[in-house]
């Protein structure tokens, strides 16, 4: 099979926006170099530099050509070995170019020098020598160590969110906040940070659309209109801007750093739920930092008082034994690669997702293919690249119901919605998982019921103890299952959670809650696309998906409503206004920060929205109230006061809204 040797449309667009054309290299030559890193010594220096520029641009734009480890330890190292003074090594590796105005950064955003443990030790020695040179006591020096997030670098000054660009000029991407991007800590204007996505959320909800997290992260800030599943991720706060100053850290003396280095890294590695590829070390003494920054006049692309210890993920060349198709509840058929058992990061890996069949087809992932598998820390194993291609087997029929599959972009879809066992079983399981008030109805129980002809949730709720016994369940288990069904009906459940449990495409918890603020649960099946769009509840594409999806669940919904669920109905905004309960904060913008006693910040925000407030994630000039819980820094409060924002405590806020109810 011929190796993949062409840039796709998205990759070409990134290179065009970045202004980096292929000059010395052809597309075929580019991919040949990428697929054979050991041949790097055979290419010229000019070819190597062009390759590095292209690889960096594609990586920053979300379409990775080679792994981070190969980029740093093979290609970049080769240039450094050949010509340590090359201009490419003296500048900040630029972020991808995005549409939007170019602006000067408030402060330079430089690269971070990377190193192994010996480089860290040399860096510590340099710090000590420099401190001694300017008369600082080494014993009083402190080092701050933070996780090195593997996201999209940006800078937030409170008004504008900038890409890093070339380190001195970036692109205004403030549209990301207008789209609802949340800020860790709740306050904007905290400087440099990274746009990152919850890795477990990504694997569960987004990996079928994006081959890697960087590809998704860059989507958040592009000009194009967002897809519904991207909007959902933002609303679920799965993707956030994480300011570096908010990150968990270790602070201590230099000698302790070296002595306890492994344990410090291990602790910080596990402190965040986002992709991490190392740690960043920096001295905290301002006098020492200022002195060490004098060498920036030599156009160094990094601060000498800072260094990154980058942990290269473990990798292995693994043979693919077979590709197994699996059908999800929404009909998407996902390819799972069964592998020769291989140990990575202390765990034996025997399977890995190939994301979608478009990837399988494009990259030649078939029986006998040799892939490079990587796993870093506790991260899910990932197919980094294909070293030896094989003819992929693309299924024509659904593995669950044998229906003819159809292509939808890169995905294979089973259209047999009503009769596909996998879709039915996964849909039923999704209902119980989303409801969150019932035990015992996992995949094993649901599959057993399916085998006995019980194929929908409504029928399950009508089963009695004798029914379960007849299906092969034991006496005690049958009693427990019926008791759980009764409990889930009689325990109060929010209307938005009940609606989300039906699994309508893109109508998850966040969008269900948004919808039921404007439309009563009993009336959701009457709404038209134009109504949702004209009332600015959802965009046309999303509204169309919802309306069609709601039609498909109407029968099941009516049946379950008649089962007697104790549903807590949300009050409509119009009802709250009529009651006068919206008067204190109706139309006001409120920001919550700190630890709350009344409930989580998410719960406080939800209640405020029901009262007609606009809830922000950061204090701006348009904010009316900053509501403070416990453990709020004085700097946050000072920032709010500078912007003429009323700062009130949680207790004052609750008393305030209660007075008007």
Order of alpha helices (4+ residues) and beta strands (2+ residues): alpha-alpha-alpha-alpha-beta-beta-alpha-beta-beta-beta-beta-alpha-beta-beta-alpha-alpha-beta-beta-alpha-alpha-beta-alpha-beta-beta-beta-beta-alpha-beta-beta-beta-beta-alpha-alpha-alpha-alpha-alpha-beta-alpha-alpha-alpha-alpha-beta-alpha-beta-alpha-beta-beta-alpha-beta-alpha
